[in-house]
Amino acid sequence: MSLLYNILYFLNCQKTESIIDSITHDGKMNTVMDYIHTNYRSGEISVSQLADMCAVSETYFRKLFKKIHGVSPQQYIINLKLEFASHLLGSNLYTVSEVS
């Protein structure tokens, strides 16, 4: 029974890696990342919109994104915004109020 569970686990991992490969090799994730980096300052980016770009469900997109990037899509976008704000504050050209 243990051997059967190990085989099923292995097959599931292979399937997940295959889907990740297809999304990354097809350039879909690159398209998503380009979209995020282009639009993170201009408003809300929805996970459903990003998932549609990869042609997967929102839940599965979140799982794949976290597996590839180590954080959720929302946290990734928040981190980009914080890095940008930090850069603006470090430039001494803007006040904290202006950056916020």
N, CA, C and O atoms as a GROMACS GRO file, in nm:
protein
  400
    1MET      N    1   0.083  -0.119   0.000
    1MET     CA    2   0.000   0.000   0.000
    1MET      C    3   0.088   0.125   0.000
    1MET      O    4   0.059   0.223  -0.069
    2SER      N    5   0.194   0.120   0.078
    2SER     CA    6   0.286   0.233   0.085
    2SER      C    7   0.348   0.260  -0.052
    2SER      O    8   0.365   0.376  -0.092
    3LEU      N    9   0.382   0.155  -0.122
    3LEU     CA   10   0.439   0.169  -0.256
    3LEU      C   11   0.338   0.235  -0.350
    3LEU      O   12   0.376   0.319  -0.431
    4LEU      N   13   0.213   0.198  -0.340
    4LEU     CA   14   0.108   0.256  -0.422
    4LEU      C   15   0.096   0.407  -0.395
    4LEU      O   16   0.086   0.486  -0.489
    5TYR      N   17   0.098   0.446  -0.268
    5TYR     CA   18   0.090   0.588  -0.233
    5TYR      C   19   0.211   0.664  -0.285
    5TYR      O   20   0.198   0.778  -0.332
    6ASN      N   21   0.327   0.604  -0.277
    6ASN     CA   22   0.447   0.668  -0.331
    6ASN      C   23   0.438   0.688  -0.482
    6ASN      O   24   0.479   0.791  -0.534
    7ILE      N   25   0.385   0.588  -0.551
    7ILE     CA   26   0.368   0.599  -0.696
    7ILE      C   27   0.268   0.709  -0.730
    7ILE      O   28   0.293   0.789  -0.820
    8LEU      N   29   0.156   0.713  -0.660
    8LEU     CA   30   0.055   0.817  -0.683
    8LEU      C   31   0.112   0.956  -0.654
    8LEU      O   32   0.085   1.050  -0.729
    9TYR      N   33   0.188   0.968  -0.547
    9TYR     CA   34   0.251   1.095  -0.514
    9TYR      C   35   0.347   1.137  -0.625
    9TYR      O   36   0.347   1.253  -0.667
   10PHE      N   37   0.427   1.044  -0.671
   10PHE     CA   38   0.523   1.072  -0.778
   10PHE      C   39   0.451   1.116  -0.905
   10PHE      O   40   0.493   1.212  -0.970
   11LEU      N   41   0.343   1.047  -0.942
   11LEU     CA   42   0.268   1.083  -1.062
   11LEU      C   43   0.206   1.222  -1.048
   11LEU      O   44   0.205   1.299  -1.144
   12ASN      N   45   0.155   1.254  -0.930
   12ASN     CA   46   0.098   1.386  -0.907
   12ASN      C   47   0.204   1.494  -0.920
   12ASN      O   48   0.179   1.599  -0.980
   13CYS      N   49   0.323   1.470  -0.866
   13CYS     CA   50   0.433   1.567  -0.878
   13CYS      C   51   0.473   1.585  -1.024
   13CYS      O   52   0.500   1.697  -1.067
   14GLN      N   53   0.477   1.476  -1.099
   14GLN     CA   54   0.512   1.483  -1.240
   14GLN      C   55   0.409   1.565  -1.317
   14GLN      O   56   0.444   1.645  -1.403
   15LYS      N   57   0.281   1.545  -1.285
   15LYS     CA   58   0.174   1.618  -1.352
   15LYS      C   59   0.187   1.768  -1.322
   15LYS      O   60   0.175   1.850  -1.413
   16THR      N   61   0.211   1.802  -1.196
   16THR     CA   62   0.226   1.942  -1.158
   16THR      C   63   0.346   2.004  -1.229
   16THR      O   64   0.336   2.116  -1.281
   17GLU      N   65   0.458   1.934  -1.232
   17GLU     CA   66   0.576   1.986  -1.301
   17GLU      C   67   0.551   2.001  -1.449
   17GLU      O   68   0.599   2.096  -1.511
   18SER      N   69   0.475   1.909  -1.507
   18SER     CA   70   0.442   1.916  -1.649
   18SER      C   71   0.358   2.040  -1.679
   18SER      O   72   0.381   2.108  -1.779
   19ILE      N   73   0.260   2.069  -1.594
   19ILE     CA   74   0.175   2.186  -1.614
   19ILE      C   75   0.256   2.314  -1.596
   19ILE      O   76   0.241   2.408  -1.673
   20ILE      N   77   0.342   2.317  -1.493
   20ILE     CA   78   0.427   2.434  -1.471
   20ILE      C   79   0.517   2.455  -1.592
   20ILE      O   80   0.533   2.568  -1.639
   21ASP      N   81   0.575   2.347  -1.643
   21ASP     CA   82   0.660   2.357  -1.762
   21ASP      C   83   0.583   2.411  -1.881
   21ASP      O   84   0.633   2.495  -1.955
   22SER      N   85   0.459   2.362  -1.899
   22SER     CA   86   0.382   2.408  -2.015
   22SER      C   87   0.348   2.556  -2.002
   22SER      O   88   0.349   2.628  -2.102
   23ILE      N   89   0.318   2.601  -1.882
   23ILE     CA   90   0.284   2.742  -1.862
   23ILE      C   91   0.408   2.829  -1.880
   23ILE      O   92   0.402   2.935  -1.942
   24THR      N   93   0.521   2.785  -1.824
   24THR     CA   94   0.641   2.867  -1.834
   24THR      C   95   0.703   2.859  -1.973
   24THR      O   96   0.753   2.959  -2.024
   25HIS      N   97   0.703   2.742  -2.035
   25HIS     CA   98   0.763   2.728  -2.167
   25HIS      C   99   0.678   2.792  -2.276
   25HIS      O  100   0.732   2.840  -2.376
   26ASP      N  101   0.549   2.794  -2.258
   26ASP     CA  102   0.462   2.859  -2.356
   26ASP      C  103   0.470   3.010  -2.346
   26ASP      O  104   0.413   3.082  -2.428
   27GLY      N  105   0.538   3.058  -2.246
   27GLY     CA  106   0.552   3.202  -2.228
   27GLY      C  107   0.434   3.266  -2.158
   27GLY      O  108   0.429   3.388  -2.143
   28LYS      N  109   0.339   3.185  -2.114
   28LYS     CA  110   0.221   3.242  -2.048
   28LYS      C  111   0.260   3.311  -1.917
   28LYS      O  112   0.211   3.420  -1.888
   29MET      N  113   0.347   3.247  -1.839
   29MET     CA  114   0.387   3.308  -1.713
   29MET      C  115   0.472   3.432  -1.739
   29MET      O  116   0.465   3.528  -1.662
   30ASN      N  117   0.551   3.430  -1.845
   30ASN     CA  118   0.627   3.550  -1.880
   30ASN      C  119   0.533   3.665  -1.915
   30ASN      O  120   0.558   3.779  -1.877
   31THR      N  121   0.426   3.634  -1.986
   31THR     CA  122   0.327   3.734  -2.021
   31THR      C  123   0.263   3.790  -1.895
   31THR      O  124   0.243   3.911  -1.883
   32VAL      N  125   0.230   3.702  -1.802
   32VAL     CA  126   0.170   3.744  -1.675
   32VAL      C  127   0.266   3.834  -1.598
   32VAL      O  128   0.227   3.937  -1.545
   33MET      N  129   0.393   3.793  -1.591
   33MET     CA  130   0.491   3.872  -1.517
   33MET      C  131   0.512   4.009  -1.583
   33MET      O  132   0.524   4.110  -1.514
   34ASP      N  133   0.516   4.012  -1.715
   34ASP     CA  134   0.527   4.140  -1.785
   34ASP      C  135   0.407   4.228  -1.753
   34ASP      O  136   0.422   4.348  -1.729
   35TYR      N  137   0.288   4.168  -1.754
   35TYR     CA  138   0.166   4.242  -1.724
   35TYR      C  139   0.171   4.299  -1.582
   35TYR      O  140   0.138   4.416  -1.560
   36ILE      N  141   0.212   4.217  -1.487
   36ILE     CA  142   0.221   4.262  -1.347
   36ILE      C  143   0.319   4.378  -1.335
   36ILE      O  144   0.288   4.480  -1.274
   37HIS      N  145   0.437   4.362  -1.394
   37HIS     CA  146   0.540   4.466  -1.381
   37HIS      C  147   0.502   4.594  -1.455
   37HIS      O  148   0.549   4.702  -1.419
   38THR      N  149   0.419   4.584  -1.556
   38THR     CA  150   0.376   4.702  -1.629
   38THR      C  151   0.262   4.774  -1.559
   38THR      O  152   0.251   4.896  -1.566
   39ASN      N  153   0.175   4.699  -1.491
   39ASN     CA  154   0.051   4.756  -1.439
   39ASN      C  155   0.036   4.761  -1.288
   39ASN      O  156  -0.069   4.802  -1.240
   40TYR      N  157   0.137   4.722  -1.211
   40TYR     CA  158   0.118   4.716  -1.066
   40TYR      C  159   0.096   4.854  -1.004
   40TYR      O  160   0.039   4.863  -0.895
   41ARG      N  161   0.140   4.961  -1.069
   41ARG     CA  162   0.122   5.095  -1.013
   41ARG      C  163  -0.010   5.159  -1.054
   41ARG      O  164  -0.053   5.255  -0.992
   42SER      N  165  -0.074   5.107  -1.157
   42SER     CA  166  -0.190   5.176  -1.214
   42SER      C  167  -0.324   5.128  -1.160
   42SER      O  168  -0.428   5.178  -1.204
   43GLY      N  169  -0.326   5.036  -1.068
   43GLY     CA  170  -0.453   4.994  -1.014
   43GLY      C  171  -0.450   4.850  -0.969
   43GLY      O  172  -0.344   4.788  -0.957
   44GLU      N  173  -0.568   4.798  -0.946
   44GLU     CA  174  -0.581   4.662  -0.899
   44GLU      C  175  -0.560   4.562  -1.012
   44GLU      O  176  -0.613   4.577  -1.122
   45ILE      N  177  -0.481   4.462  -0.983
   45ILE     CA  178  -0.463   4.350  -1.074
   45ILE      C  179  -0.532   4.232  -1.009
   45ILE      O  180  -0.496   4.193  -0.897
   46SER      N  181  -0.628   4.174  -1.076
   46SER     CA  182  -0.702   4.063  -1.016
   46SER      C  183  -0.636   3.930  -1.051
   46SER      O  184  -0.582   3.910  -1.160
   47VAL      N  185  -0.642   3.839  -0.955
   47VAL     CA  186  -0.588   3.706  -0.975
   47VAL      C  187  -0.667   3.634  -1.084
   47VAL      O  188  -0.610   3.555  -1.159
   48SER      N  189  -0.796   3.660  -1.091
   48SER     CA  190  -0.876   3.595  -1.195
   48SER      C  191  -0.830   3.637  -1.334
   48SER      O  192  -0.827   3.556  -1.427
   49GLN      N  193  -0.794   3.762  -1.349
   49GLN     CA  194  -0.742   3.813  -1.476
   49GLN      C  195  -0.610   3.744  -1.510
   49GLN      O  196  -0.589   3.704  -1.625
   50LEU      N  197  -0.523   3.730  -1.413
   50LEU     CA  198  -0.394   3.663  -1.435
   50LEU      C  199  -0.413   3.515  -1.467
   50LEU      O  200  -0.346   3.460  -1.554
   51ALA      N  201  -0.506   3.452  -1.394
   51ALA     CA  202  -0.534   3.310  -1.420
   51ALA      C  203  -0.588   3.289  -1.560
   51ALA      O  204  -0.553   3.192  -1.627
   52ASP      N  205  -0.673   3.381  -1.605
   52ASP     CA  206  -0.726   3.372  -1.741
   52ASP      C  207  -0.615   3.382  -1.845
   52ASP      O  208  -0.621   3.316  -1.949
   53MET      N  209  -0.515   3.462  -1.816
   53MET     CA  210  -0.403   3.476  -1.909
   53MET      C  211  -0.326   3.344  -1.924
   53MET      O  212  -0.268   3.318  -2.029
   54CYS      N  213  -0.327   3.262  -1.818
   54CYS     CA  214  -0.260   3.132  -1.822
   54CYS      C  215  -0.355   3.018  -1.855
   54CYS      O  216  -0.313   2.903  -1.869
   55ALA      N  217  -0.482   3.049  -1.868
   55ALA     CA  218  -0.586   2.949  -1.900
   55ALA      C  219  -0.594   2.840  -1.793
   55ALA      O  220  -0.604   2.721  -1.824
   56VAL      N  221  -0.588   2.883  -1.666
   56VAL     CA  222  -0.606   2.790  -1.554
   56VAL      C  223  -0.700   2.855  -1.454
   56VAL      O  224  -0.731   2.974  -1.464
   57SER      N  225  -0.747   2.777  -1.356
   57SER     CA  226  -0.837   2.832  -1.254
   57SER      C  227  -0.758   2.923  -1.160
   57SER      O  228  -0.635   2.917  -1.154
   58GLU      N  229  -0.831   3.008  -1.089
   58GLU     CA  230  -0.767   3.100  -0.993
   58GLU      C  231  -0.691   3.023  -0.886
   58GLU      O  232  -0.578   3.057  -0.852
   59THR      N  233  -0.754   2.920  -0.832
   59THR     CA  234  -0.692   2.841  -0.727
   59THR      C  235  -0.563   2.778  -0.776
   59THR      O  236  -0.461   2.782  -0.708
   60TYR      N  237  -0.569   2.720  -0.894
   60TYR     CA  238  -0.451   2.655  -0.948
   60TYR      C  239  -0.343   2.757  -0.983
   60TYR      O  240  -0.225   2.731  -0.964
   61PHE      N  241  -0.384   2.873  -1.034
   61PHE     CA  242  -0.288   2.978  -1.065
   61PHE      C  243  -0.214   3.021  -0.939
   61PHE      O  244  -0.092   3.036  -0.940
   62ARG      N  245  -0.288   3.042  -0.830
   62ARG     CA  246  -0.225   3.081  -0.704
   62ARG      C  247  -0.121   2.977  -0.660
   62ARG      O  248  -0.011   3.011  -0.618
   63LYS      N  249  -0.160   2.850  -0.672
   63LYS     CA  250  -0.071   2.742  -0.632
   63LYS      C  251   0.054   2.740  -0.719
   63LYS      O  252   0.165   2.729  -0.667
   64LEU      N  253   0.038   2.752  -0.849
   64LEU     CA  254   0.152   2.752  -0.940
   64LEU      C  255   0.241   2.873  -0.919
   64LEU      O  256   0.363   2.862  -0.917
   65PHE      N  257   0.179   2.990  -0.904
   65PHE     CA  258   0.255   3.113  -0.884
   65PHE      C  259   0.341   3.102  -0.759
   65PHE      O  260   0.459   3.138  -0.760
   66LYS      N  261   0.281   3.053  -0.651
   66LYS     CA  262   0.355   3.040  -0.525
   66LYS      C  263   0.467   2.938  -0.540
   66LYS      O  264   0.576   2.956  -0.485
   67LYS      N  265   0.442   2.831  -0.613
   67LYS     CA  266   0.545   2.730  -0.632
   67LYS      C  267   0.662   2.787  -0.712
   67LYS      O  268   0.778   2.756  -0.683
   68ILE      N  269   0.634   2.868  -0.812
   68ILE     CA  270   0.738   2.925  -0.898
   68ILE      C  271   0.810   3.041  -0.830
   68ILE      O  272   0.933   3.050  -0.836
   69HIS      N  273   0.734   3.131  -0.766
   69HIS     CA  274   0.791   3.256  -0.714
   69HIS      C  275   0.808   3.259  -0.563
   69HIS      O  276   0.872   3.351  -0.511
   70GLY      N  277   0.754   3.163  -0.493
   70GLY     CA  278   0.773   3.157  -0.348
   70GLY      C  279   0.676   3.240  -0.266
   70GLY      O  280   0.677   3.230  -0.143
   71VAL      N  281   0.594   3.321  -0.331
   71VAL     CA  282   0.493   3.401  -0.261
   71VAL      C  283   0.366   3.400  -0.345
   71VAL      O  284   0.368   3.365  -0.463
   72SER      N  285   0.256   3.440  -0.283
   72SER     CA  286   0.129   3.447  -0.356
   72SER      C  287   0.135   3.563  -0.456
   72SER      O  288   0.218   3.653  -0.442
   73PRO      N  289   0.047   3.561  -0.557
   73PRO     CA  290   0.045   3.673  -0.652
   73PRO      C  291   0.019   3.807  -0.584
   73PRO      O  292   0.081   3.907  -0.618
   74GLN      N  293  -0.072   3.808  -0.487
   74GLN     CA  294  -0.102   3.932  -0.417
   74GLN      C  295   0.021   3.984  -0.342
   74GLN      O  296   0.050   4.103  -0.346
   75GLN      N  297   0.092   3.894  -0.274
   75GLN     CA  298   0.210   3.934  -0.198
   75GLN      C  299   0.320   3.981  -0.292
   75GLN      O  300   0.394   4.074  -0.259
   76TYR      N  301   0.332   3.918  -0.408
   76TYR     CA  302   0.432   3.959  -0.507
   76TYR      C  303   0.406   4.103  -0.551
   76TYR      O  304   0.500   4.183  -0.562
   77ILE      N  305   0.280   4.135  -0.578
   77ILE     CA  306   0.243   4.270  -0.621
   77ILE      C  307   0.266   4.371  -0.509
   77ILE      O  308   0.316   4.481  -0.533
   78ILE      N  309   0.231   4.334  -0.387
   78ILE     CA  310   0.255   4.422  -0.272
   78ILE      C  311   0.404   4.449  -0.257
   78ILE      O  312   0.445   4.562  -0.232
   79ASN      N  313   0.485   4.345  -0.273
   79ASN     CA  314   0.631   4.362  -0.263
   79ASN      C  315   0.683   4.457  -0.370
   79ASN      O  316   0.772   4.538  -0.343
   80LEU      N  317   0.630   4.447  -0.492
   80LEU     CA  318   0.670   4.539  -0.599
   80LEU      C  319   0.635   4.683  -0.562
   80LEU      O  320   0.716   4.774  -0.581
   81LYS      N  321   0.515   4.703  -0.508
   81LYS     CA  322   0.473   4.837  -0.469
   81LYS      C  323   0.560   4.892  -0.357
   81LYS      O  324   0.596   5.010  -0.358
   82LEU      N  325   0.594   4.807  -0.261
   82LEU     CA  326   0.680   4.850  -0.151
   82LEU      C  327   0.822   4.884  -0.200
   82LEU      O  328   0.881   4.981  -0.154
   83GLU      N  329   0.874   4.804  -0.291
   83GLU     CA  330   1.006   4.833  -0.347
   83GLU      C  331   1.006   4.967  -0.422
   83GLU      O  332   1.099   5.046  -0.410
   84PHE      N  333   0.899   4.991  -0.498
   84PHE     CA  334   0.888   5.115  -0.572
   84PHE      C  335   0.878   5.234  -0.476
   84PHE      O  336   0.943   5.337  -0.497
   85ALA      N  337   0.796   5.219  -0.372
   85ALA     CA  338   0.781   5.326  -0.273
   85ALA      C  339   0.914   5.351  -0.202
   85ALA      O  340   0.950   5.466  -0.177
   86SER      N  341   0.985   5.246  -0.170
   86SER     CA  342   1.114   5.260  -0.105
   86SER      C  343   1.213   5.336  -0.195
   86SER      O  344   1.289   5.420  -0.148
   87HIS      N  345   1.210   5.304  -0.322
   87HIS     CA  346   1.296   5.372  -0.418
   87HIS      C  347   1.262   5.522  -0.426
   87HIS      O  348   1.350   5.607  -0.428
   88LEU      N  349   1.132   5.552  -0.431
   88LEU     CA  350   1.090   5.692  -0.436
   88LEU      C  351   1.130   5.767  -0.311
   88LEU      O  352   1.177   5.881  -0.318
   89LEU      N  353   1.113   5.703  -0.195
   89LEU     CA  354   1.151   5.769  -0.069
   89LEU      C  355   1.302   5.788  -0.062
   89LEU      O  356   1.350   5.889  -0.010
   90GLY      N  357   1.376   5.691  -0.112
   90GLY     CA  358   1.521   5.700  -0.110
   90GLY      C  359   1.577   5.807  -0.202
   90GLY      O  360   1.689   5.854  -0.183
   91SER      N  361   1.497   5.845  -0.302
   91SER     CA  362   1.544   5.947  -0.396
   91SER      C  363   1.537   6.088  -0.336
   91SER      O  364   1.596   6.181  -0.391
   92ASN      N  365   1.465   6.103  -0.226
   92ASN     CA  366   1.445   6.233  -0.159
   92ASN      C  367   1.377   6.337  -0.248
   92ASN      O  368   1.385   6.456  -0.221
   93LEU      N  369   1.311   6.293  -0.353
   93LEU     CA  370   1.237   6.383  -0.441
   93LEU      C  371   1.091   6.396  -0.400
   93LEU      O  372   1.022   6.490  -0.441
   94TYR      N  373   1.044   6.301  -0.318
   94TYR     CA  374   0.903   6.298  -0.281
   94TYR      C  375   0.890   6.287  -0.130
   94TYR      O  376   0.976   6.230  -0.063
   95THR      N  377   0.783   6.342  -0.079
   95THR     CA  378   0.753   6.329   0.063
   95THR      C  379   0.683   6.195   0.086
   95THR      O  380   0.640   6.129  -0.008
   96VAL      N  381   0.673   6.157   0.212
   96VAL     CA  382   0.603   6.034   0.246
   96VAL      C  383   0.458   6.042   0.201
   96VAL      O  384   0.403   5.943   0.151
   97SER      N  385   0.396   6.156   0.217
   97SER     CA  386   0.256   6.174   0.174
   97SER      C  387   0.241   6.156   0.024
   97SER      O  388   0.147   6.093  -0.023
   98GLU      N  389   0.335   6.212  -0.050
   98GLU     CA  390   0.328   6.200  -0.196
   98GLU      C  391   0.347   6.055  -0.240
   98GLU      O  392   0.280   6.008  -0.332
   99VAL      N  393   0.436   5.984  -0.174
   99VAL     CA  394   0.461   5.844  -0.210
   99VAL      C  395   0.341   5.758  -0.175
   99VAL      O  396   0.304   5.667  -0.250
  100SER      N  397   0.280   5.786  -0.062
  100SER     CA  398   0.165   5.705  -0.020
  100SER      C  399   0.046   5.733  -0.110
  100SER      O  400  -0.061   5.674  -0.092
   0.00000   0.00000   0.00000
